[in-house]
């Protein structure tokens, strides 16, 4: 969900699955902050599992998502 919020802000999406995208309803900066909040909460929940392999997997997934967004924006510069 967090990556969808961030992606809609970066892409300027008007729709998400046929309904208005969050940045069309709420200020984009609030959408980014909500995405950060969701990521932080997910990280806290993963850490509570006390499973280093799951923590490593989730950290890698988060890094991959951010890297993908950065690569998408490279055409803007």
N, CA, C, O and CB atoms as a CASP TS submission, in Angstrom:
PFRMAT TS
TARGET T0000
AUTHOR 0000-0000-0000
METHOD Language model
MODEL 1
PARENT N/A
ATOM      1  N   UNK     1       0.825  -1.178   0.000  1.00  0.00           N
ATOM      2  CA  UNK     1       0.000   0.000   0.000  1.00  0.00           C
ATOM      3  C   UNK     1       0.874   1.249   0.000  1.00  0.00           C
ATOM      4  O   UNK     1       0.590   2.215  -0.708  1.00  0.00           O
ATOM      5  CB  UNK     1      -0.941  -0.006   1.200  1.00  0.00           C
ATOM      6  N   UNK     2       1.932   1.224   0.792  1.00  0.00           N
ATOM      7  CA  UNK     2       2.825   2.380   0.846  1.00  0.00           C
ATOM      8  C   UNK     2       3.436   2.661  -0.518  1.00  0.00           C
ATOM      9  O   UNK     2       3.526   3.815  -0.935  1.00  0.00           O
ATOM     10  CB  UNK     2       3.931   2.155   1.878  1.00  0.00           C
ATOM     11  N   UNK     3       3.853   1.613  -1.212  1.00  0.00           N
ATOM     12  CA  UNK     3       4.481   1.830  -2.519  1.00  0.00           C
ATOM     13  C   UNK     3       3.463   2.356  -3.527  1.00  0.00           C
ATOM     14  O   UNK     3       3.829   3.115  -4.424  1.00  0.00           O
ATOM     15  CB  UNK     3       5.114   0.524  -3.038  1.00  0.00           C
ATOM     16  N   UNK     4       2.185   1.968  -3.397  1.00  0.00           N
ATOM     17  CA  UNK     4       1.150   2.509  -4.282  1.00  0.00           C
ATOM     18  C   UNK     4       0.949   3.997  -4.041  1.00  0.00           C
ATOM     19  O   UNK     4       0.796   4.768  -4.988  1.00  0.00           O
ATOM     20  CB  UNK     4      -0.174   1.761  -4.082  1.00  0.00           C
ATOM     21  N   UNK     5       0.948   4.401  -2.779  1.00  0.00           N
ATOM     22  CA  UNK     5       0.821   5.826  -2.470  1.00  0.00           C
ATOM     23  C   UNK     5       1.977   6.613  -3.076  1.00  0.00           C
ATOM     24  O   UNK     5       1.770   7.634  -3.732  1.00  0.00           O
ATOM     25  CB  UNK     5       0.770   6.046  -0.947  1.00  0.00           C
ATOM     26  N   UNK     6       3.189   6.132  -2.853  1.00  0.00           N
ATOM     27  CA  UNK     6       4.363   6.822  -3.391  1.00  0.00           C
ATOM     28  C   UNK     6       4.345   6.830  -4.912  1.00  0.00           C
ATOM     29  O   UNK     6       4.651   7.849  -5.532  1.00  0.00           O
ATOM     30  CB  UNK     6       5.650   6.163  -2.887  1.00  0.00           C
ATOM     31  N   UNK     7       3.992   5.712  -5.512  1.00  0.00           N
ATOM     32  CA  UNK     7       3.976   5.589  -6.959  1.00  0.00           C
ATOM     33  C   UNK     7       2.962   6.548  -7.579  1.00  0.00           C
ATOM     34  O   UNK     7       3.249   7.180  -8.596  1.00  0.00           O
ATOM     35  CB  UNK     7       3.661   4.151  -7.364  1.00  0.00           C
ATOM     36  N   UNK     8       1.782   6.661  -6.976  1.00  0.00           N
ATOM     37  CA  UNK     8       0.764   7.573  -7.504  1.00  0.00           C
ATOM     38  C   UNK     8       1.219   9.021  -7.437  1.00  0.00           C
ATOM     39  O   UNK     8       0.919   9.809  -8.334  1.00  0.00           O
ATOM     40  CB  UNK     8      -0.541   7.409  -6.740  1.00  0.00           C
ATOM     41  N   UNK     9       1.937   9.377  -6.384  1.00  0.00           N
ATOM     42  CA  UNK     9       2.460  10.744  -6.281  1.00  0.00           C
ATOM     43  C   UNK     9       3.508  10.979  -7.371  1.00  0.00           C
ATOM     44  O   UNK     9       3.468  11.991  -8.071  1.00  0.00           O
ATOM     45  CB  UNK     9       3.074  10.997  -4.871  1.00  0.00           C
ATOM     46  N   UNK    10       4.435  10.046  -7.507  1.00  0.00           N
ATOM     47  CA  UNK    10       5.506  10.221  -8.497  1.00  0.00           C
ATOM     48  C   UNK    10       4.985  10.214  -9.930  1.00  0.00           C
ATOM     49  O   UNK    10       5.457  10.978 -10.772  1.00  0.00           O
ATOM     50  CB  UNK    10       6.546   9.128  -8.333  1.00  0.00           C
ATOM     51  N   UNK    11       4.023   9.359 -10.198  1.00  0.00           N
ATOM     52  CA  UNK    11       3.494   9.246 -11.558  1.00  0.00           C
ATOM     53  C   UNK    11       2.413  10.269 -11.870  1.00  0.00           C
ATOM     54  O   UNK    11       2.047  10.448 -13.032  1.00  0.00           O
ATOM     55  CB  UNK    11       2.949   7.868 -11.777  1.00  0.00           C
ATOM     56  N   UNK    12       1.899  10.937 -10.850  1.00  0.00           N
ATOM     57  CA  UNK    12       0.794  11.862 -11.061  1.00  0.00           C
ATOM     58  C   UNK    12      -0.463  11.143 -11.517  1.00  0.00           C
ATOM     59  O   UNK    12      -1.250  11.685 -12.293  1.00  0.00           O
ATOM     60  CB  UNK    12       1.180  12.915 -12.075  1.00  0.00           C
ATOM     61  N   UNK    13      -0.651   9.928 -11.036  1.00  0.00           N
ATOM     62  CA  UNK    13      -1.784   9.103 -11.450  1.00  0.00           C
ATOM     63  C   UNK    13      -3.115   9.747 -11.078  1.00  0.00           C
ATOM     64  O   UNK    13      -3.278  10.274  -9.977  1.00  0.00           O
ATOM     65  CB  UNK    13      -1.684   7.720 -10.821  1.00  0.00           C
ATOM     66  N   UNK    14      -4.059   9.696 -12.007  1.00  0.00           N
ATOM     67  CA  UNK    14      -5.402  10.203 -11.745  1.00  0.00           C
ATOM     68  C   UNK    14      -6.277   9.116 -11.131  1.00  0.00           C
ATOM     69  O   UNK    14      -7.134   9.389 -10.291  1.00  0.00           O
ATOM     70  CB  UNK    14      -6.040  10.731 -13.037  1.00  0.00           C
ATOM     71  N   UNK    15      -6.041   7.871 -11.569  1.00  0.00           N
ATOM     72  CA  UNK    15      -6.851   6.751 -11.093  1.00  0.00           C
ATOM     73  C   UNK    15      -5.980   5.630 -10.569  1.00  0.00           C
ATOM     74  O   UNK    15      -4.857   5.425 -11.031  1.00  0.00           O
ATOM     75  CB  UNK    15      -7.751   6.232 -12.204  1.00  0.00           C
ATOM     76  N   UNK    16      -6.518   4.902  -9.589  1.00  0.00           N
ATOM     77  CA  UNK    16      -5.890   3.695  -9.062  1.00  0.00           C
ATOM     78  C   UNK    16      -6.984   2.639  -8.999  1.00  0.00           C
ATOM     79  O   UNK    16      -7.894   2.722  -8.176  1.00  0.00           O
ATOM     80  CB  UNK    16      -5.221   3.938  -7.641  1.00  0.00           C
ATOM     81  N   UNK    17      -6.885   1.644  -9.878  1.00  0.00           N
ATOM     82  CA  UNK    17      -7.900   0.581  -9.969  1.00  0.00           C
ATOM     83  C   UNK    17      -9.312   1.135 -10.187  1.00  0.00           C
ATOM     84  O   UNK    17     -10.283   0.663  -9.596  1.00  0.00           O
ATOM     85  CB  UNK    17      -7.877  -0.266  -8.700  1.00  0.00           C
ATOM     86  N   UNK    18      -9.393   2.140 -11.045  1.00  0.00           N
ATOM     87  CA  UNK    18     -10.690   2.680 -11.446  1.00  0.00           C
ATOM     88  C   UNK    18     -11.290   3.741 -10.544  1.00  0.00           C
ATOM     89  O   UNK    18     -12.355   4.275 -10.852  1.00  0.00           O
ATOM     90  CB  UNK    18     -11.635   1.591 -11.547  1.00  0.00           C
ATOM     91  N   UNK    19     -10.633   4.060  -9.440  1.00  0.00           N
ATOM     92  CA  UNK    19     -11.129   5.116  -8.548  1.00  0.00           C
ATOM     93  C   UNK    19     -10.062   6.210  -8.448  1.00  0.00           C
ATOM     94  O   UNK    19      -8.891   5.963  -8.739  1.00  0.00           O
ATOM     95  CB  UNK    19     -11.480   4.541  -7.124  1.00  0.00           C
ATOM     96  N   UNK    20     -10.462   7.411  -8.039  1.00  0.00           N
ATOM     97  CA  UNK    20      -9.459   8.483  -7.951  1.00  0.00           C
ATOM     98  C   UNK    20      -8.277   8.081  -7.063  1.00  0.00           C
ATOM     99  O   UNK    20      -8.462   7.556  -5.966  1.00  0.00           O
ATOM    100  CB  UNK    20     -10.103   9.768  -7.408  1.00  0.00           C
ATOM    101  N   UNK    21      -7.076   8.333  -7.549  1.00  0.00           N
ATOM    102  CA  UNK    21      -5.862   8.043  -6.779  1.00  0.00           C
ATOM    103  C   UNK    21      -5.788   8.972  -5.567  1.00  0.00           C
ATOM    104  O   UNK    21      -6.309  10.087  -5.588  1.00  0.00           O
ATOM    105  CB  UNK    21      -4.590   8.200  -7.667  1.00  0.00           C
ATOM    106  N   UNK    22      -5.137   8.494  -4.523  1.00  0.00           N
ATOM    107  CA  UNK    22      -5.051   9.258  -3.269  1.00  0.00           C
ATOM    108  C   UNK    22      -4.557  10.694  -3.467  1.00  0.00           C
ATOM    109  O   UNK    22      -5.114  11.604  -2.853  1.00  0.00           O
ATOM    110  CB  UNK    22      -4.133   8.545  -2.301  1.00  0.00           C
ATOM    111  N   UNK    23      -3.517  10.941  -4.311  1.00  0.00           N
ATOM    112  CA  UNK    23      -3.054  12.325  -4.475  1.00  0.00           C
ATOM    113  C   UNK    23      -4.070  13.249  -5.158  1.00  0.00           C
ATOM    114  O   UNK    23      -3.888  14.467  -5.171  1.00  0.00           O
ATOM    115  CB  UNK    23      -1.779  12.330  -5.268  1.00  0.00           C
ATOM    116  N   UNK    24      -5.133  12.677  -5.722  1.00  0.00           N
ATOM    117  CA  UNK    24      -6.210  13.499  -6.286  1.00  0.00           C
ATOM    118  C   UNK    24      -7.219  13.884  -5.210  1.00  0.00           C
ATOM    119  O   UNK    24      -8.015  14.805  -5.392  1.00  0.00           O
ATOM    120  CB  UNK    24      -6.919  12.750  -7.430  1.00  0.00           C
ATOM    121  N   UNK    25      -7.176  13.171  -4.092  1.00  0.00           N
ATOM    122  CA  UNK    25      -8.116  13.431  -2.998  1.00  0.00           C
ATOM    123  C   UNK    25      -7.429  14.184  -1.867  1.00  0.00           C
ATOM    124  O   UNK    25      -8.008  15.096  -1.276  1.00  0.00           O
ATOM    125  CB  UNK    25      -8.713  12.113  -2.471  1.00  0.00           C
ATOM    126  N   UNK    26      -6.185  13.797  -1.567  1.00  0.00           N
ATOM    127  CA  UNK    26      -5.415  14.383  -0.472  1.00  0.00           C
ATOM    128  C   UNK    26      -4.181  15.075  -1.036  1.00  0.00           C
ATOM    129  O   UNK    26      -3.758  14.767  -2.150  1.00  0.00           O
ATOM    130  CB  UNK    26      -5.011  13.301   0.566  1.00  0.00           C
ATOM    131  N   UNK    27      -3.596  16.006  -0.285  1.00  0.00           N
ATOM    132  CA  UNK    27      -2.360  16.646  -0.757  1.00  0.00           C
ATOM    133  C   UNK    27      -1.264  15.594  -0.960  1.00  0.00           C
ATOM    134  O   UNK    27      -1.115  14.691  -0.137  1.00  0.00           O
ATOM    135  CB  UNK    27      -1.884  17.734   0.251  1.00  0.00           C
ATOM    136  N   UNK    28      -0.496  15.705  -2.053  1.00  0.00           N
ATOM    137  CA  UNK    28       0.554  14.717  -2.333  1.00  0.00           C
ATOM    138  C   UNK    28       1.551  14.544  -1.189  1.00  0.00           C
ATOM    139  O   UNK    28       1.993  13.426  -0.922  1.00  0.00           O
ATOM    140  CB  UNK    28       1.298  15.113  -3.579  1.00  0.00           C
ATOM    141  N   UNK    29       1.912  15.639  -0.508  1.00  0.00           N
ATOM    142  CA  UNK    29       2.876  15.495   0.593  1.00  0.00           C
ATOM    143  C   UNK    29       2.296  14.656   1.726  1.00  0.00           C
ATOM    144  O   UNK    29       3.034  13.935   2.397  1.00  0.00           O
ATOM    145  CB  UNK    29       3.294  16.876   1.126  1.00  0.00           C
ATOM    146  N   UNK    30       0.978  14.739   1.952  1.00  0.00           N
ATOM    147  CA  UNK    30       0.339  13.900   2.968  1.00  0.00           C
ATOM    148  C   UNK    30       0.357  12.437   2.531  1.00  0.00           C
ATOM    149  O   UNK    30       0.538  11.545   3.360  1.00  0.00           O
ATOM    150  CB  UNK    30      -1.115  14.367   3.228  1.00  0.00           C
ATOM    151  N   UNK    31       0.170  12.187   1.237  1.00  0.00           N
ATOM    152  CA  UNK    31       0.219  10.813   0.718  1.00  0.00           C
ATOM    153  C   UNK    31       1.603  10.210   0.927  1.00  0.00           C
ATOM    154  O   UNK    31       1.725   9.045   1.306  1.00  0.00           O
ATOM    155  CB  UNK    31      -0.151  10.783  -0.781  1.00  0.00           C
ATOM    156  N   UNK    32       2.646  11.002   0.682  1.00  0.00           N
ATOM    157  CA  UNK    32       4.017  10.512   0.892  1.00  0.00           C
ATOM    158  C   UNK    32       4.245  10.201   2.371  1.00  0.00           C
ATOM    159  O   UNK    32       4.809   9.161   2.711  1.00  0.00           O
ATOM    160  CB  UNK    32       5.056  11.556   0.395  1.00  0.00           C
ATOM    161  N   UNK    33       3.810  11.094   3.237  1.00  0.00           N
ATOM    162  CA  UNK    33       3.980  10.856   4.675  1.00  0.00           C
ATOM    163  C   UNK    33       3.202   9.623   5.129  1.00  0.00           C
ATOM    164  O   UNK    33       3.696   8.853   5.953  1.00  0.00           O
ATOM    165  CB  UNK    33       3.526  12.084   5.476  1.00  0.00           C
ATOM    166  N   UNK    34       2.003   9.427   4.609  1.00  0.00           N
ATOM    167  CA  UNK    34       1.228   8.223   4.955  1.00  0.00           C
ATOM    168  C   UNK    34       1.943   6.964   4.464  1.00  0.00           C
ATOM    169  O   UNK    34       1.938   5.939   5.145  1.00  0.00           O
ATOM    170  CB  UNK    34      -0.197   8.297   4.346  1.00  0.00           C
ATOM    171  N   UNK    35       2.556   7.042   3.282  1.00  0.00           N
ATOM    172  CA  UNK    35       3.338   5.911   2.777  1.00  0.00           C
ATOM    173  C   UNK    35       4.510   5.597   3.695  1.00  0.00           C
ATOM    174  O   UNK    35       4.794   4.434   3.982  1.00  0.00           O
ATOM    175  CB  UNK    35       3.847   6.202   1.364  1.00  0.00           C
ATOM    176  N   UNK    36       5.184   6.641   4.151  1.00  0.00           N
ATOM    177  CA  UNK    36       6.293   6.434   5.096  1.00  0.00           C
ATOM    178  C   UNK    36       5.794   5.802   6.392  1.00  0.00           C
ATOM    179  O   UNK    36       6.430   4.899   6.938  1.00  0.00           O
ATOM    180  CB  UNK    36       6.999   7.770   5.400  1.00  0.00           C
ATOM    181  N   UNK    37       4.655   6.283   6.877  1.00  0.00           N
ATOM    182  CA  UNK    37       4.083   5.760   8.117  1.00  0.00           C
ATOM    183  C   UNK    37       3.744   4.273   7.973  1.00  0.00           C
ATOM    184  O   UNK    37       4.055   3.475   8.858  1.00  0.00           O
ATOM    185  CB  UNK    37       2.822   6.560   8.508  1.00  0.00           C
ATOM    186  N   UNK    38       3.108   3.902   6.860  1.00  0.00           N
ATOM    187  CA  UNK    38       2.774   2.497   6.639  1.00  0.00           C
ATOM    188  C   UNK    38       4.018   1.624   6.576  1.00  0.00           C
ATOM    189  O   UNK    38       4.034   0.514   7.108  1.00  0.00           O
ATOM    190  CB  UNK    38       1.972   2.344   5.357  1.00  0.00           C
ATOM    191  N   UNK    39       5.063   2.130   5.922  1.00  0.00           N
ATOM    192  CA  UNK    39       6.326   1.384   5.846  1.00  0.00           C
ATOM    193  C   UNK    39       6.929   1.203   7.237  1.00  0.00           C
ATOM    194  O   UNK    39       7.426   0.125   7.567  1.00  0.00           O
ATOM    195  CB  UNK    39       7.330   2.110   4.921  1.00  0.00           C
ATOM    196  N   UNK    40       6.886   2.251   8.046  1.00  0.00           N
ATOM    197  CA  UNK    40       7.443   2.170   9.400  1.00  0.00           C
ATOM    198  C   UNK    40       6.667   1.170  10.253  1.00  0.00           C
ATOM    199  O   UNK    40       7.268   0.376  10.978  1.00  0.00           O
ATOM    200  CB  UNK    40       7.429   3.554  10.069  1.00  0.00           C
ATOM    201  N   UNK    41       5.349   1.203  10.172  1.00  0.00           N
ATOM    202  CA  UNK    41       4.525   0.264  10.948  1.00  0.00           C
ATOM    203  C   UNK    41       4.797  -1.175  10.499  1.00  0.00           C
ATOM    204  O   UNK    41       4.922  -2.077  11.327  1.00  0.00           O
ATOM    205  CB  UNK    41       3.013   0.602  10.792  1.00  0.00           C
ATOM    206  N   UNK    42       4.887  -1.379   9.178  1.00  0.00           N
ATOM    207  CA  UNK    42       5.184  -2.726   8.668  1.00  0.00           C
ATOM    208  C   UNK    42       6.540  -3.199   9.184  1.00  0.00           C
ATOM    209  O   UNK    42       6.691  -4.365   9.549  1.00  0.00           O
ATOM    210  CB  UNK    42       5.166  -2.743   7.116  1.00  0.00           C
ATOM    211  N   UNK    43       7.519  -2.307   9.218  1.00  0.00           N
ATOM    212  CA  UNK    43       8.848  -2.671   9.714  1.00  0.00           C
ATOM    213  C   UNK    43       8.790  -3.070  11.184  1.00  0.00           C
ATOM    214  O   UNK    43       9.422  -4.046  11.589  1.00  0.00           O
ATOM    215  CB  UNK    43       9.831  -1.507   9.521  1.00  0.00           C
ATOM    216  N   UNK    44       8.039  -2.323  11.980  1.00  0.00           N
ATOM    217  CA  UNK    44       7.900  -2.665  13.402  1.00  0.00           C
ATOM    218  C   UNK    44       7.252  -4.038  13.574  1.00  0.00           C
ATOM    219  O   UNK    44       7.668  -4.823  14.426  1.00  0.00           O
ATOM    220  CB  UNK    44       7.069  -1.595  14.135  1.00  0.00           C
ATOM    221  N   UNK    45       6.243  -4.322  12.769  1.00  0.00           N
ATOM    222  CA  UNK    45       5.578  -5.623  12.865  1.00  0.00           C
ATOM    223  C   UNK    45       6.518  -6.763  12.468  1.00  0.00           C
ATOM    224  O   UNK    45       6.498  -7.830  13.082  1.00  0.00           O
ATOM    225  CB  UNK    45       4.328  -5.644  11.979  1.00  0.00           C
ATOM    226  N   UNK    46       7.331  -6.536  11.451  1.00  0.00           N
ATOM    227  CA  UNK    46       8.281  -7.570  11.019  1.00  0.00           C
ATOM    228  C   UNK    46       9.319  -7.823  12.105  1.00  0.00           C
ATOM    229  O   UNK    46       9.663  -8.973  12.378  1.00  0.00           O
ATOM    230  CB  UNK    46       8.978  -7.159   9.701  1.00  0.00           C
ATOM    231  N   UNK    47       9.813  -6.775  12.716  1.00  0.00           N
ATOM    232  CA  UNK    47      10.826  -6.934  13.767  1.00  0.00           C
ATOM    233  C   UNK    47      10.261  -7.732  14.945  1.00  0.00           C
ATOM    234  O   UNK    47      10.985  -8.496  15.583  1.00  0.00           O
ATOM    235  CB  UNK    47      11.329  -5.552  14.251  1.00  0.00           C
ATOM    236  N   UNK    48       8.984  -7.556  15.229  1.00  0.00           N
ATOM    237  CA  UNK    48       8.373  -8.284  16.340  1.00  0.00           C
ATOM    238  C   UNK    48       8.346  -9.793  16.101  1.00  0.00           C
ATOM    239  O   UNK    48       8.208 -10.570  17.046  1.00  0.00           O
ATOM    240  CB  UNK    48       6.963  -7.780  16.575  1.00  0.00           C
ATOM    241  N   UNK    49       8.476 -10.203  14.848  1.00  0.00           N
ATOM    242  CA  UNK    49       8.532 -11.638  14.554  1.00  0.00           C
ATOM    243  C   UNK    49       9.826 -12.275  15.054  1.00  0.00           C
ATOM    244  O   UNK    49       9.892 -13.486  15.266  1.00  0.00           O
ATOM    245  CB  UNK    49       8.392 -11.870  13.056  1.00  0.00           C
ATOM    246  N   UNK    50      10.851 -11.446  15.239  1.00  0.00           N
ATOM    247  CA  UNK    50      12.166 -11.920  15.705  1.00  0.00           C
ATOM    248  C   UNK    50      12.726 -13.020  14.799  1.00  0.00           C
ATOM    249  O   UNK    50      13.307 -14.002  15.260  1.00  0.00           O
ATOM    250  CB  UNK    50      12.062 -12.440  17.149  1.00  0.00           C
ATOM    251  N   UNK    51      12.529 -12.820  13.507  1.00  0.00           N
ATOM    252  CA  UNK    51      13.028 -13.766  12.516  1.00  0.00           C
ATOM    253  C   UNK    51      13.944 -13.007  11.561  1.00  0.00           C
ATOM    254  O   UNK    51      13.462 -12.281  10.692  1.00  0.00           O
ATOM    255  CB  UNK    51      11.852 -14.462  11.744  1.00  0.00           C
ATOM    256  N   UNK    52      15.263 -13.166  11.711  1.00  0.00           N
ATOM    257  CA  UNK    52      16.206 -12.400  10.888  1.00  0.00           C
ATOM    258  C   UNK    52      16.000 -12.595   9.383  1.00  0.00           C
ATOM    259  O   UNK    52      16.223 -11.673   8.599  1.00  0.00           O
ATOM    260  CB  UNK    52      17.618 -12.785  11.250  1.00  0.00           C
ATOM    261  N   UNK    53      15.578 -13.787   8.986  1.00  0.00           N
ATOM    262  CA  UNK    53      15.382 -14.034   7.555  1.00  0.00           C
ATOM    263  C   UNK    53      14.203 -13.220   7.008  1.00  0.00           C
ATOM    264  O   UNK    53      14.279 -12.673   5.908  1.00  0.00           O
ATOM    265  CB  UNK    53      15.151 -15.534   7.301  1.00  0.00           C
ATOM    266  N   UNK    54      13.129 -13.146   7.770  1.00  0.00           N
ATOM    267  CA  UNK    54      11.974 -12.350   7.337  1.00  0.00           C
ATOM    268  C   UNK    54      12.345 -10.869   7.326  1.00  0.00           C
ATOM    269  O   UNK    54      11.985 -10.144   6.398  1.00  0.00           O
ATOM    270  CB  UNK    54      10.749 -12.597   8.268  1.00  0.00           C
ATOM    271  N   UNK    55      13.063 -10.420   8.353  1.00  0.00           N
ATOM    272  CA  UNK    55      13.500  -9.026   8.411  1.00  0.00           C
ATOM    273  C   UNK    55      14.384  -8.689   7.222  1.00  0.00           C
ATOM    274  O   UNK    55      14.223  -7.634   6.607  1.00  0.00           O
ATOM    275  CB  UNK    55      14.249  -8.749   9.720  1.00  0.00           C
ATOM    276  N   UNK    56      15.309  -9.569   6.894  1.00  0.00           N
ATOM    277  CA  UNK    56      16.199  -9.367   5.744  1.00  0.00           C
ATOM    278  C   UNK    56      15.387  -9.312   4.441  1.00  0.00           C
ATOM    279  O   UNK    56      15.633  -8.458   3.590  1.00  0.00           O
ATOM    280  CB  UNK    56      17.260 -10.501   5.670  1.00  0.00           C
ATOM    281  N   UNK    57      14.426 -10.222   4.294  1.00  0.00           N
ATOM    282  CA  UNK    57      13.595 -10.257   3.094  1.00  0.00           C
ATOM    283  C   UNK    57      12.807  -8.959   2.933  1.00  0.00           C
ATOM    284  O   UNK    57      12.779  -8.380   1.847  1.00  0.00           O
ATOM    285  CB  UNK    57      12.638 -11.452   3.145  1.00  0.00           C
ATOM    286  N   UNK    58      12.169  -8.500   4.011  1.00  0.00           N
ATOM    287  CA  UNK    58      11.380  -7.269   3.944  1.00  0.00           C
ATOM    288  C   UNK    58      12.254  -6.048   3.669  1.00  0.00           C
ATOM    289  O   UNK    58      11.852  -5.151   2.928  1.00  0.00           O
ATOM    290  CB  UNK    58      10.609  -7.069   5.242  1.00  0.00           C
ATOM    291  N   UNK    59      13.432  -6.009   4.255  1.00  0.00           N
ATOM    292  CA  UNK    59      14.352  -4.898   3.999  1.00  0.00           C
ATOM    293  C   UNK    59      14.764  -4.874   2.540  1.00  0.00           C
ATOM    294  O   UNK    59      14.821  -3.810   1.924  1.00  0.00           O
ATOM    295  CB  UNK    59      15.593  -5.001   4.895  1.00  0.00           C
ATOM    296  N   UNK    60      15.051  -6.046   1.984  1.00  0.00           N
ATOM    297  CA  UNK    60      15.435  -6.137   0.572  1.00  0.00           C
ATOM    298  C   UNK    60      14.270  -5.711  -0.329  1.00  0.00           C
ATOM    299  O   UNK    60      14.467  -5.007  -1.319  1.00  0.00           O
ATOM    300  CB  UNK    60      15.884  -7.580   0.222  1.00  0.00           C
ATOM    301  N   UNK    61      13.063  -6.142   0.023  1.00  0.00           N
ATOM    302  CA  UNK    61      11.879  -5.774  -0.762  1.00  0.00           C
ATOM    303  C   UNK    61      11.666  -4.261  -0.750  1.00  0.00           C
ATOM    304  O   UNK    61      11.350  -3.673  -1.784  1.00  0.00           O
ATOM    305  CB  UNK    61      10.626  -6.490  -0.216  1.00  0.00           C
ATOM    306  N   UNK    62      11.836  -3.628   0.410  1.00  0.00           N
ATOM    307  CA  UNK    62      11.693  -2.173   0.501  1.00  0.00           C
ATOM    308  C   UNK    62      12.751  -1.479  -0.344  1.00  0.00           C
ATOM    309  O   UNK    62      12.447  -0.526  -1.061  1.00  0.00           O
ATOM    310  CB  UNK    62      11.793  -1.706   1.965  1.00  0.00           C
ATOM    311  N   UNK    63      13.986  -1.950  -0.264  1.00  0.00           N
ATOM    312  CA  UNK    63      15.063  -1.354  -1.058  1.00  0.00           C
ATOM    313  C   UNK    63      14.784  -1.521  -2.552  1.00  0.00           C
ATOM    314  O   UNK    63      15.017  -0.597  -3.331  1.00  0.00           O
ATOM    315  CB  UNK    63      16.421  -1.992  -0.693  1.00  0.00           C
ATOM    316  N   UNK    64      14.293  -2.681  -2.953  1.00  0.00           N
ATOM    317  CA  UNK    64      13.978  -2.924  -4.364  1.00  0.00           C
ATOM    318  C   UNK    64      12.860  -2.007  -4.851  1.00  0.00           C
ATOM    319  O   UNK    64      12.921  -1.485  -5.964  1.00  0.00           O
ATOM    320  CB  UNK    64      13.581  -4.387  -4.576  1.00  0.00           C
ATOM    321  N   UNK    65      11.838  -1.812  -4.014  1.00  0.00           N
ATOM    322  CA  UNK    65      10.745  -0.916  -4.391  1.00  0.00           C
ATOM    323  C   UNK    65      11.245   0.508  -4.610  1.00  0.00           C
ATOM    324  O   UNK    65      10.892   1.149  -5.599  1.00  0.00           O
ATOM    325  CB  UNK    65       9.655  -0.927  -3.320  1.00  0.00           C
ATOM    326  N   UNK    66      12.064   0.999  -3.687  1.00  0.00           N
ATOM    327  CA  UNK    66      12.586   2.357  -3.814  1.00  0.00           C
ATOM    328  C   UNK    66      13.507   2.471  -5.030  1.00  0.00           C
ATOM    329  O   UNK    66      13.448   3.453  -5.770  1.00  0.00           O
ATOM    330  CB  UNK    66      13.340   2.763  -2.534  1.00  0.00           C
ATOM    331  N   UNK    67      14.352   1.469  -5.229  1.00  0.00           N
ATOM    332  CA  UNK    67      15.232   1.485  -6.398  1.00  0.00           C
ATOM    333  C   UNK    67      14.413   1.524  -7.686  1.00  0.00           C
ATOM    334  O   UNK    67      14.770   2.240  -8.622  1.00  0.00           O
ATOM    335  CB  UNK    67      16.160   0.256  -6.393  1.00  0.00           C
ATOM    336  N   UNK    68      13.334   0.771  -7.744  1.00  0.00           N
ATOM    337  CA  UNK    68      12.476   0.776  -8.922  1.00  0.00           C
ATOM    338  C   UNK    68      11.869   2.149  -9.179  1.00  0.00           C
ATOM    339  O   UNK    68      11.793   2.591 -10.325  1.00  0.00           O
ATOM    340  CB  UNK    68      11.376  -0.251  -8.767  1.00  0.00           C
ATOM    341  N   UNK    69      11.441   2.819  -8.125  1.00  0.00           N
ATOM    342  CA  UNK    69      10.885   4.163  -8.277  1.00  0.00           C
ATOM    343  C   UNK    69      11.953   5.144  -8.760  1.00  0.00           C
ATOM    344  O   UNK    69      11.685   5.999  -9.605  1.00  0.00           O
ATOM    345  CB  UNK    69      10.283   4.647  -6.947  1.00  0.00           C
ATOM    346  N   UNK    70      13.151   5.017  -8.224  1.00  0.00           N
ATOM    347  CA  UNK    70      14.247   5.894  -8.671  1.00  0.00           C
ATOM    348  C   UNK    70      14.541   5.659 -10.145  1.00  0.00           C
ATOM    349  O   UNK    70      14.721   6.613 -10.901  1.00  0.00           O
ATOM    350  CB  UNK    70      15.526   5.655  -7.827  1.00  0.00           C
ATOM    351  N   UNK    71      14.591   4.408 -10.558  1.00  0.00           N
ATOM    352  CA  UNK    71      14.859   4.106 -11.962  1.00  0.00           C
ATOM    353  C   UNK    71      13.745   4.629 -12.871  1.00  0.00           C
ATOM    354  O   UNK    71      14.016   5.040 -13.999  1.00  0.00           O
ATOM    355  CB  UNK    71      15.025   2.598 -12.153  1.00  0.00           C
ATOM    356  N   UNK    72      12.499   4.619 -12.397  1.00  0.00           N
ATOM    357  CA  UNK    72      11.407   5.160 -13.181  1.00  0.00           C
ATOM    358  C   UNK    72      11.537   6.658 -13.394  1.00  0.00           C
ATOM    359  O   UNK    72      11.150   7.174 -14.443  1.00  0.00           O
ATOM    360  CB  UNK    72      10.098   4.852 -12.517  1.00  0.00           C
ATOM    361  N   UNK    73      12.081   7.361 -12.406  1.00  0.00           N
ATOM    362  CA  UNK    73      12.186   8.816 -12.503  1.00  0.00           C
ATOM    363  C   UNK    73      13.400   9.263 -13.294  1.00  0.00           C
ATOM    364  O   UNK    73      13.516  10.449 -13.604  1.00  0.00           O
ATOM    365  CB  UNK    73      12.235   9.422 -11.129  1.00  0.00           C
ATOM    366  N   UNK    74      14.301   8.367 -13.630  1.00  0.00           N
ATOM    367  CA  UNK    74      15.530   8.803 -14.324  1.00  0.00           C
ATOM    368  C   UNK    74      15.214   9.429 -15.685  1.00  0.00           C
ATOM    369  O   UNK    74      15.998  10.233 -16.191  1.00  0.00           O
ATOM    370  CB  UNK    74      16.492   7.611 -14.512  1.00  0.00           C
ATOM    371  N   UNK    75      14.079   9.069 -16.277  1.00  0.00           N
ATOM    372  CA  UNK    75      13.706   9.660 -17.553  1.00  0.00           C
ATOM    373  C   UNK    75      13.252  11.109 -17.401  1.00  0.00           C
ATOM    374  O   UNK    75      13.136  11.831 -18.391  1.00  0.00           O
ATOM    375  CB  UNK    75      12.609   8.842 -18.202  1.00  0.00           C
ATOM    376  N   UNK    76      12.997  11.534 -16.167  1.00  0.00           N
ATOM    377  CA  UNK    76      12.578  12.927 -15.923  1.00  0.00           C
ATOM    378  C   UNK    76      13.746  13.889 -15.959  1.00  0.00           C
ATOM    379  O   UNK    76      13.547  15.095 -16.105  1.00  0.00           O
ATOM    380  CB  UNK    76      11.873  13.041 -14.581  1.00  0.00           C
ATOM    381  N   UNK    77      14.964  13.380 -15.830  1.00  0.00           N
ATOM    382  CA  UNK    77      16.139  14.266 -15.754  1.00  0.00           C
ATOM    383  C   UNK    77      16.946  14.214 -17.017  1.00  0.00           C
ATOM    384  O   UNK    77      17.966  14.895 -17.126  1.00  0.00           O
ATOM    385  CB  UNK    77      17.018  13.896 -14.577  1.00  0.00           C
TER
END
